[in-house]
């Protein structure tokens, strides 16, 4: 399942939440309980290298 990054505009806490792409976005901050949460741009994973040859 994808991992999404969120930020609470009330307490400024950033957190990650794993949920399916079809699930509704998180609306409540797990830290302060306010409904001032927004999804933020994630940097995603970085892969380097290529095929290994043996």
MARBA-3410 file (N, C-alpha, C, O; in Angstrom, 1 decimal):
54
0.8,-1.2,0.0,0.0,0.0,0.0,0.9,1.2,0.0,2.0,1.2,0.6 ~ 0.4,2.3,-0.7,1.2,3.5,-0.7,1.3,4.2,0.7,0.4,4.1,1.5 ~ 2.4,4.9,0.9,2.6,5.7,2.1,2.4,7.2,1.7,3.1,7.7,0.8 ~ 1.6,7.9,2.4,1.3,9.3,2.2,1.8,10.2,3.3,1.8,9.8,4.5 ~ 2.3,11.3,3.0,2.8,12.3,3.9,1.7,13.4,4.2,1.1,13.9,3.2
1.5,13.7,5.4,0.5,14.7,5.8,1.1,15.7,6.7,2.1,15.4,7.4 ~ 0.5,16.9,6.8,0.9,17.9,7.8,-0.3,18.6,8.3,-1.3,18.9,7.6 ~ -0.3,18.8,9.7,-1.4,19.4,10.3,-1.1,20.9,10.4,-0.1,21.3,10.9 ~ -2.0,21.7,9.9,-1.8,23.2,9.9,-2.1,23.8,11.3,-1.7,24.9,11.5 ~ -2.7,23.0,12.2,-3.0,23.5,13.5,-1.7,23.4,14.4,-1.3,24.4,15.0
-1.1,22.2,14.5,0.0,22.0,15.4,1.3,21.8,14.6,2.4,21.6,15.3 ~ 1.3,21.8,13.3,2.5,21.7,12.5,3.2,20.4,12.5,4.3,20.2,12.0 ~ 2.5,19.3,13.0,3.0,18.0,13.0,3.0,17.4,11.6,2.0,17.5,10.9 ~ 4.1,16.7,11.2,4.1,16.0,10.0,4.1,14.5,10.3,4.7,14.1,11.3 ~ 3.3,13.7,9.5,3.2,12.3,9.8,2.9,11.6,8.5,2.5,12.2,7.5
3.2,10.3,8.5,2.9,9.4,7.4,1.7,8.5,7.7,1.5,8.1,8.8 ~ 1.0,8.2,6.7,-0.1,7.3,6.8,-0.2,6.3,5.6,-0.1,6.8,4.5 ~ -0.3,5.1,5.9,-0.4,4.1,4.8,-1.9,3.7,4.6,-2.6,3.4,5.5 ~ -2.3,3.9,3.3,-3.7,3.5,3.0,-3.8,3.3,1.5,-2.9,3.8,0.7 ~ -4.8,2.6,1.1,-5.0,2.3,-0.4,-5.2,3.6,-1.1,-5.6,4.6,-0.6
-5.0,3.6,-2.4,-5.2,4.7,-3.3,-6.7,5.1,-3.3,-7.0,6.3,-3.6 ~ -7.6,4.2,-3.1,-9.0,4.5,-3.2,-9.6,4.9,-1.9,-10.7,5.3,-1.8 ~ -8.8,4.8,-0.8,-9.3,5.2,0.5,-9.4,6.7,0.6,-8.5,7.4,0.0 ~ -10.3,7.3,1.4,-10.3,8.7,1.5,-9.1,9.2,2.3,-8.5,8.5,3.1 ~ -8.7,10.5,2.0,-7.5,11.0,2.7,-7.7,11.2,4.2,-8.9,11.3,4.6
-6.7,11.2,4.9,-6.8,11.5,6.4,-7.2,12.9,6.6,-6.8,13.8,5.9 ~ -8.1,13.1,7.5,-8.6,14.5,7.8,-8.4,15.0,9.2,-8.5,16.1,9.5 ~ -8.0,14.0,10.1,-7.8,14.4,11.5,-6.4,14.1,11.9,-5.8,13.0,11.6 ~ -5.8,15.1,12.6,-4.4,14.9,13.1,-4.4,13.9,14.2,-5.1,14.1,15.2 ~ -3.5,12.9,14.2,-3.4,12.0,15.3,-2.7,12.6,16.5,-2.8,12.0,17.6
-2.1,13.7,16.4,-1.4,14.4,17.5,-2.3,15.3,18.3,-2.3,15.2,19.5 ~ -3.0,16.2,17.6,-3.8,17.2,18.3,-5.3,17.0,18.1,-6.1,17.6,18.8 ~ -5.7,16.1,17.1,-7.2,15.9,16.9,-7.9,16.9,16.0,-9.1,16.7,15.8 ~ -7.2,17.9,15.6,-7.8,18.9,14.8,-8.0,18.4,13.3,-7.3,17.5,12.9 ~ -9.0,18.9,12.7,-9.3,18.6,11.3,-8.7,19.6,10.3,-9.4,20.2,9.5
-7.4,19.8,10.5,-6.7,20.8,9.6,-5.5,20.1,9.0,-4.4,20.7,9.0 ~ -5.8,19.0,8.4,-4.7,18.1,7.9,-4.7,18.3,6.3,-5.8,18.3,5.7 ~ -3.5,18.3,5.8,-3.4,18.3,4.3,-2.3,17.4,3.9,-1.3,17.2,4.6 ~ -2.5,16.8,2.7,-1.5,16.0,2.1,-0.4,16.8,1.6,-0.6,17.8,0.9 ~ 0.9,16.4,1.8,2.0,17.2,1.3,2.8,16.4,0.3,2.7,15.1,0.3
3.5,17.0,-0.5,4.3,16.4,-1.5,5.4,15.5,-0.9,6.2,16.0,-0.1 ~ 5.4,14.3,-1.3,6.4,13.3,-0.7,7.6,13.3,-1.7,7.4,13.4,-2.9 ~ 8.8,13.1,-1.2,10.0,13.0,-2.0,10.0,11.6,-2.6,10.7,11.4,-3.6 ~ 9.4,10.6,-2.1,9.4,9.3,-2.6,10.7,8.6,-2.4,11.7,9.2,-1.8 ~ 10.8,7.4,-2.8,12.0,6.6,-2.7,12.9,6.8,-3.8,12.5,7.2,-4.9
14.2,6.6,-3.6,15.2,6.8,-4.6,15.9,5.5,-4.8,16.4,4.9,-3.9 ~ 16.0,5.1,-6.1,16.7,3.9,-6.4,18.0,4.3,-7.2,17.9,5.1,-8.0 ~ 19.0,3.6,-6.9,20.3,3.9,-7.6,20.9,2.6,-8.1,20.5,1.5,-7.7 ~ 21.8,2.7,-9.0,22.4,1.5,-9.5,21.6,1.0,-10.7,20.8,1.6,-11.3 ~ 21.9,-0.2,-11.0,21.2,-0.9,-12.1,21.2,-2.4,-11.8,21.1,-2.9,-10.7
21.3,-3.1,-12.9,21.4,-4.6,-12.8,22.7,-5.0,-12.3,23.8,-4.4,-12.7 ~ 22.7,-5.9,-11.4,24.0,-6.4,-10.9,24.4,-7.6,-11.8,23.6,-8.4,-12.2 ~ 25.7,-7.7,-12.1,26.2,-8.8,-12.9,27.0,-9.7,-12.1,27.9,-9.2,-11.3 ~ 26.8,-10.9,-12.2,27.6,-11.9,-11.5,28.5,-12.7,-12.4,29.2,-13.6,-11.9
END
